[in-house]
Amino acid sequence: MTDRPASPAAGPGPSWDQLEQPLPDARRAAETGGPTTSPDAPTPFPVTATHLSPADRLLAADPGRLPGYDPAPLADPDRPPAEYHALSAALGCPDLFLVDADPGPDQLRFAAELAAEAARLGERVLVVTPTPADADAVLARLAEDPALPAGRALARHEHPDRLPAASAARTARALGDGALAAEVAACEARLAALRAAVEFADRLRTLADARTAALARLDAEAQKLAAELEARRKERTAASDPPAGVRQADGKKSGVLGLFKGLFAHKPPADPGLKAAEEAVVRLEAEAARLAAERSQVEENYRAGRELLVREAAGLADALRAAGLDDPDPFSESAERAAAAVPGLVERAEADLAAARRRAADPGGRGPESAREALARVRVVVATLDAVGADPLTAPPAGGGPAFARLVLTDADRLNEPEFAHAARAAARWVLVGSVTAPRGRRGPHRFGRPALFRRLWWHLHREAWRTEAGRLVAALADADSDRILREPLADRPEIELRFALDPAGGPVLAEVAFPPTTPAAEAKAFLARELGEVRLSPCGPVHWHEAADRLTACWPAADGPAGDWVELAPGVREKVVGTGPDCRTAAVAFDRTAGWDRESAARWLADRDGPGPRTAALPRPVVVAPARQPAGVSG
């Protein structure tokens, strides 16, 4: 309820090794059937002692002093408040959480949804069911999400051929075979890509060789042509210049006489050598232009052909990179270099494929050792109790420690203490889903004269804030023994009954307040806050803050609804109550800024009323209406 970020990882859960550390007075607590009252009584959860059974170690913890935690947000918020609360609290709880639900489909559905939500948050989850049929039902629900890797662990007496197809496809053997088949397929794809790259390299090399040959021919012709053109240009220059003596004599004549002689002088005929030289130069320059154009065309044809090859080889870069080439990009100038390295990789890829096919064909190679990575990717494992520790999917990690972050046990009311201890070693935190009221199973509701483990844990950890009793709404303020309760009507409101617990050490303690039938939950909460200073918040899921100019509001959207009643809790503090009777929920708490509240003080007010966090939740049960009795002699 504090302003901490909601997260299921409220610190690491208690490992089973922690249950081996002796703590003061734990034995006396277990022998007396309840927590000790000694000042140095053990307070953390779970309390441990080497000579106590796991159940006694858990039962020795003081529920009122357990560590707090933040509820976890859910991927699917569109749930009834009671179900949202159970899932959110179970996900956030760092140790042990109990859920009371009807046996059968309700428990299996809750276990599957809890496992899926925990896997979404990064946890690896083990779901244990009492029967193989229940395990298959949970797995069928999980399989509805194809993105969730789930597996089915088998006990030694279970055979995959007798499983439903969906479960058989998710056993360790099937996952191992699938991993090996995927390995073979990957090797085949890699080899095919390399062979395609070989073809690409050959075509690219042929194209490059043709370009090189054409450019070499054109360059040779251009070089020969350039030499001839230079010679012709020299001939033209020589033919166009007059003899030196003539140029000198003409240069000495000047004035009017020189002009007159120049106008009437006889011009010699054109030199045929000059004309031939000029024609040769023009022809050779045209030939040079043709060679340059042809060279440009060769380069353009190469670029076009290369681009066509690159388009045909789309995706080749990824295949080459998977085959081991560094940065092989067919679209870059390194394509030739990358393609040249491909042939050396083909032989290695062929060897890898042959080895993968041998592993897939060898019966001894289909076991979990060759598919360890595939098994490690499974986020949710569903099993019966006998399969825990017997199937590779439930094997502990190589480094030791629990194989799972969370254990979910269905039909937990049928478990005895050794069975719970056996399953609990596989995980760091535990969720037990069972029925508190239904005596069922081969063990019955009691074992050797005492209640079964689930019920003992429930009675020890469950703290009921509200309940109904003969139509009356009862607020539970403190633990009380029903055989030692003193009941007194309120003086000015005798319809309200105060119930006091007789504590020999400290005198009477107000334990319960019973309201008249049909009393709205909001009215009962208002009375407790106004007359007794008791604030009983019932949030659901993570808290969200909204800030406005005149108020601060802590909201719990999972509990909110269109209707609700506001209750004055303290000066400037109001609570929005949604629902009726014991199922009422806190939808929001508003703090008036004009009364001096700010974000820090509002969060501190909520934190001061934040308890250790619930360790129990009850799923709503359908109301069963008895059929009407028919008159005698009338048949249905």
Secondary structure as UniProt FT lines:
FT   HELIX           16..20
FT   TURN            24..25
FT   HELIX           26..32
FT   TURN            39..40
FT   TURN            50..51
FT   HELIX           54..59
FT   HELIX           63..65
FT   HELIX           81..92
FT   STRAND          96..100
FT   TURN            103..104
FT   HELIX           105..120
FT   TURN            121..122
FT   STRAND          125..129
FT   HELIX           132..142
FT   TURN            143..144
FT   TURN            146..147
FT   STRAND          150..152
FT   TURN            156..157
FT   HELIX           160..162
FT   HELIX           165..168
FT   TURN            169..170
FT   HELIX           172..240
FT   HELIX           244..252
FT   HELIX           255..264
FT   HELIX           272..312
FT   TURN            313..315
FT   HELIX           316..323
FT   TURN            330..331
FT   TURN            333..334
FT   HELIX           335..361
FT   HELIX           363..365
FT   HELIX           368..371
FT   HELIX           372..376
FT   STRAND          380..384
FT   HELIX           385..387
FT   TURN            388..390
FT   HELIX           392..394
FT   TURN            398..399
FT   STRAND          404..409
FT   HELIX           412..414
FT   HELIX           417..424
FT   TURN            425..426
FT   STRAND          427..434
FT   TURN            442..443
FT   STRAND          446..447
FT   TURN            448..449
FT   STRAND          450..451
FT   HELIX           453..461
FT   STRAND          466..469
FT   TURN            470..471
FT   STRAND          472..476
FT   HELIX           482..484
FT   STRAND          485..489
FT   TURN            494..495
FT   STRAND          497..503
FT   TURN            504..506
FT   STRAND          507..514
FT   TURN            517..518
FT   HELIX           521..527
FT   HELIX           528..532
FT   STRAND          544..547
FT   STRAND          551..555
FT   HELIX           557..559
FT   STRAND          565..570
FT   TURN            571..572
FT   STRAND          573..578
FT   HELIX           581..583
FT   STRAND          585..592
FT   HELIX           593..595
FT   HELIX           599..608
FT   STRAND          616..618
FT   TURN            632..633
//
